[in-house]
């Protein structure tokens, strides 16, 4: 019988450290060509407005006794949920299958999983791309995703200070207090975006439809994780940011297919489709270089991939079985 795992169950077993390790392994297999992952299907619910996404993937195993991991996540993103219905913006459910038989082995809430794996991907990117001496983080956004982003960066670098900038001052204040207490570092609020850009690592985790800052303001040596936008009608980054950066994507084909951050500078002739230096998995697998100089501006552009969900879900399932978490159900 499949194991049912609630959000509370997932929260009880999945740490950021575990999630980063799982997501890094998933990206490595992706870089090696060991992942089958169709482009996610997207249904836009115009009247809500909202977005419904279907995200399947199979991560191949490492030998005849390892069948790999097979799963499907269904996630919705409805921006008005918090204010109108008291629900999270992002709601998800994941179905985990036995890769030998196809039998369903787990049904798990994927809201917390999505936030954690998104943060974890940036943690992995920061580990491989940011300068080793990175000590400060500037965060655009003060929501759930912005929290896991900072947690992940702090997991892979010795962060001493953070700055947050959000369009809602009260949200920034809450974020600064919560994350400062959680990490034991000073987190300050900034109204000027340039305060975030003075940091070693910059995170863009917003629902903005227009660029957050002028790319000319970016300092040499900065590493940037941009994860907030993944649609053709919203962008967090301007064309100058894309042009100046060494671009590492989660998957270039997906980003050019989905993201205005890359589509607009491509249409403008500012970049070509050859602009990305590599996909993150290729860097992790040692197939292509990441950062090659302390002066480069590196940019990890991610819209989220099913491989992250599947890798993280497999870790959750193993930890839950080990810890006796969740309950078996008959369907």
C-alpha positions in Angstrom: 0.0 0.0 0.0 1.3 3.5 -0.7 2.5 5.7 2.0 0.6 9.0 2.6 2.9 11.9 3.7 1.3 15.1 4.8 3.1 18.5 4.7 3.8 18.0 8.4 5.4 14.6 7.7 7.6 16.1 4.9 8.6 18.9 7.2 9.6 16.5 9.9 12.1 14.5 7.9 13.5 16.8 5.1 16.4 19.1 6.1 18.0 21.6 3.8 21.2 19.6 4.0 19.5 16.4 2.9 17.6 18.2 0.1 20.8 19.8 -1.3 22.5 16.5 -1.4 19.6 14.9 -3.2 19.1 17.7 -5.7 22.8 17.8 -6.5 22.8 14.1 -7.2 19.7 14.6 -9.5 21.4 17.4 -11.4 24.5 15.3 -11.8 22.4 12.5 -13.4 20.7 15.1 -15.6 24.1 16.4 -16.8 25.2 12.8 -17.6 22.0 12.3 -19.7 20.6 9.9 -17.2 17.2 11.6 -16.7 14.0 11.4 -18.8 12.1 14.6 -18.2 9.5 16.0 -20.7 8.9 19.7 -20.8 6.4 20.4 -18.1 2.8 21.0 -19.2 1.3 24.3 -18.2 -2.4 25.3 -18.0 -3.1 29.0 -17.4 -6.3 29.5 -15.5 -7.0 33.1 -16.7 -10.0 33.8 -14.5 -8.3 33.0 -11.2 -5.6 33.9 -12.3 -3.5 30.8 -11.8 -1.1 28.3 -13.2 -1.4 24.5 -13.2 1.8 22.5 -13.9 2.4 18.8 -14.5 6.0 17.7 -14.0 7.1 14.1 -14.5 10.6 12.6 -14.5 12.6 9.4 -14.3 16.1 9.5 -12.8 18.0 6.4 -13.9 19.8 4.4 -11.4 23.6 3.6 -11.3 23.4 -0.1 -11.9 21.3 -3.2 -12.7 20.2 -3.4 -9.0 19.2 0.3 -8.9 16.0 1.1 -10.9 16.2 4.8 -10.2 13.3 7.0 -9.2 10.0 7.7 -11.0 7.5 10.4 -10.0 5.0 13.0 -11.1 4.4 16.3 -9.4 1.3 18.4 -10.0 1.7 22.0 -8.7 -0.5 25.1 -8.9 0.6 28.7 -8.5 -2.3 31.1 -7.6 -1.0 34.5 -6.6 -4.3 35.6 -4.9 -4.5 32.6 -2.6 -2.9 34.2 0.5 -5.0 37.4 0.4 -8.3 36.0 -0.8 -8.5 32.5 0.5 -5.9 32.1 3.3 -4.1 29.5 1.2 -0.4 29.3 0.1 0.4 30.7 -3.3 2.0 27.3 -4.3 0.2 24.0 -3.7 1.5 20.7 -4.9 1.1 17.0 -4.7 3.6 14.4 -5.7 3.1 10.7 -6.8 6.1 8.5 -6.3 6.2 5.2 -8.2 8.3 2.1 -8.0 10.6 2.4 -11.0 10.7 -1.5 -11.3 6.9 -2.1 -11.5 5.3 1.3 -11.8 3.3 0.7 -8.7 2.4 3.8 -6.6 4.5 3.8 -3.4 3.8 7.2 -2.0 1.5 10.2 -2.2 3.1 13.3 -0.6 2.2 16.9 -0.1 4.6 18.9 -2.3 4.2 22.5 -1.1 7.0 22.4 1.4 8.9 20.0 -0.9 8.7 22.6 -3.7 10.0 25.4 -1.6 12.8 23.2 -0.3 14.0 21.8 -3.6 13.9 25.3 -5.1 16.1 26.6 -2.4 18.3 23.5 -2.6 18.9 24.1 -6.4 20.2 27.5 -5.6 22.3 26.1 -2.7 23.8 23.6 -5.2 24.4 26.4 -7.7 26.0 28.6 -5.0 28.2 25.7 -3.9 29.6 25.3 -7.5 29.5 28.9 -8.8 29.9 31.5 -5.9 33.3 32.6 -4.7 34.6 30.6 -1.8 34.9 33.7 0.3 31.2 34.8 -0.2 29.9 36.0 3.2 26.9 38.3 2.4 23.6 37.7 0.7 21.1 40.1 -0.8 17.6 38.8 -1.1 14.9 40.2 -3.3 11.5 39.0 -2.0 10.3 38.0 1.5 8.0 35.1 0.9 8.4 31.4 1.4 10.7 30.9 -1.5 13.0 33.7 -0.3 13.3 31.9 3.1 14.5 28.6 1.7 16.8 30.4 -0.7 18.7 32.1 2.2 18.7 28.8 4.2 20.3 27.0 1.3 22.9 29.6 0.6 23.8 29.6 4.3 24.2 25.8 4.1 27.0 26.0 1.6 28.8 29.2 2.5 29.7 30.8 5.8 27.2 33.6 5.6 27.7 36.4 8.1 25.1 39.0 7.0 22.0 39.3 4.8 19.9 42.1 3.3 16.3 41.8 2.2 14.3 44.1 -0.2 10.6 43.6 -0.8 7.8 45.8 -2.2 5.9 45.2 1.1 7.9 46.8 4.0 6.1 44.8 6.6 7.0 41.5 4.8 10.6 42.6 4.8 10.5 43.3 8.5 9.0 39.9 9.3 11.5 38.2 7.1 14.5 40.0 8.7 13.3 39.1 12.2 12.5 35.4 11.4 15.6 34.6 9.3 17.9 36.5 11.6 16.7 34.4 14.5 16.8 31.2 12.5 20.3 31.7 11.2 21.8 33.7 14.0 23.1 36.4 11.7 22.1 40.1 11.2 19.4 40.5 8.5 18.6 44.1 7.6 15.9 45.6 5.5 16.7 47.8 2.5 14.4 50.0 0.4 17.1 50.6 -2.2 17.8 47.6 -4.4 21.5 48.6 -4.6 21.9 47.6 -1.0 21.2 43.9 -2.0 23.6 44.2 -5.0 26.5 45.2 -2.7 26.4 41.5 -1.4 28.5 38.6 -2.6 25.5 36.4 -3.4 22.2 37.9 -4.7 18.9 36.1 -4.8 15.9 37.0 -6.9 12.8 35.3 -5.5 9.8 37.5 -6.3 6.6 37.5 -8.3 7.7 40.8 -10.1 6.7 41.1 -13.7 9.4 43.7 -14.4 13.1 43.8 -13.7 14.1 44.3 -10.1 17.3 46.4 -10.8 19.6 47.8 -13.4 22.1 45.2 -14.5 24.8 47.9 -14.7 24.7 48.0 -10.9 26.0 44.4 -10.5 29.5 44.2 -9.1 32.3 42.0 -10.4 32.5 38.7 -8.6 28.8 38.5 -7.7 26.9 35.3 -7.9 23.2 35.6 -8.6 20.4 33.0 -8.2 17.3 34.0 -10.1 14.3 31.7 -9.4 11.1 33.8 -9.2 10.0 34.1 -12.8 9.3 31.2 -15.2 6.8 32.6 -17.7 7.0 34.5 -21.0 5.2 37.5 -19.5 7.2 38.2 -16.4 10.9 38.9 -15.8 13.0 39.7 -12.7 16.2 40.5 -14.7 16.9 43.1 -17.3 18.8 42.3 -20.5 21.9 44.0 -19.2 22.1 41.5 -16.3 21.8 38.6 -18.7 24.4 40.1 -21.1 27.0 40.8 -18.4 26.6 37.4 -16.6 28.2 34.0 -17.1 24.9 32.2 -17.5 24.4 28.8 -16.0 20.8 27.4 -16.5 19.0 24.6 -14.8 18.2 23.5 -18.4 18.8 25.9 -21.2 16.1 24.4 -23.5 13.4 24.9 -20.7 14.5 28.4 -19.9 14.4 29.6 -23.5 11.0 27.9 -24.0 9.5 29.4 -20.8 11.2 32.4 -19.4 11.0 36.1 -20.4 14.3 36.6 -18.6 16.0 34.9 -21.6 13.3 35.3 -24.3 13.4 39.1 -24.3 17.1 39.6 -24.6 17.2 36.9 -27.3 14.5 38.8 -29.3 16.4 42.0 -28.7 19.6 40.5 -30.1 21.4 41.1 -26.9 22.3 37.4 -26.5 22.2 34.4 -28.7 20.9 30.9 -27.8 24.6 30.0 -27.3 24.9 32.5 -24.4 24.6 29.9 -21.6 28.0 28.6 -20.6 26.4 25.3 -19.3 23.5 23.7 -17.6 24.2 23.2 -13.8 24.2 19.4 -14.2 27.0 19.7 -16.8 29.1 21.7 -14.3 28.5 19.2 -11.5 29.3 16.3 -13.8 32.6 17.9 -14.7 31.6 18.3 -18.4 31.7 22.1 -18.6 33.2 24.9 -16.5 31.3 27.1 -14.1 33.1 30.1 -12.6 36.6 30.5 -14.0 37.5 33.8 -12.4 36.8 35.6 -9.1 35.8 38.6 -11.1 33.1 37.0 -13.2 29.4 37.7 -12.5 27.8 34.2 -12.4 24.1 33.8 -12.8 22.1 30.6 -12.1 18.7 31.0 -13.9 16.2 28.4 -12.8 12.5 27.9 -13.4 12.4 24.7 -11.5 12.7 21.2 -13.0 10.9 17.9 -12.2 14.3 16.3 -11.6 14.6 18.4 -8.4 11.2 17.2 -7.1 11.8 13.6 -7.9 15.2 13.5 -6.3 14.0 15.3 -3.2 10.9 13.1 -3.0 13.0 9.9 -3.1 15.0 11.3 -0.2 11.8 12.1 1.8 10.4 8.6 1.1 13.6 6.9 2.3 13.8 9.1 5.5 10.1 8.6 6.2 10.4 4.8 5.9 13.5 4.9 8.1 11.7 7.0 10.8 8.3 5.4 10.7 6.7 8.6 9.4 3.4 8.7 7.5 0.7 6.1 7.2 -0.1 3.5 4.6 -3.4 3.8 2.8 -5.5 1.7 0.5 -6.6 3.1 -2.8 
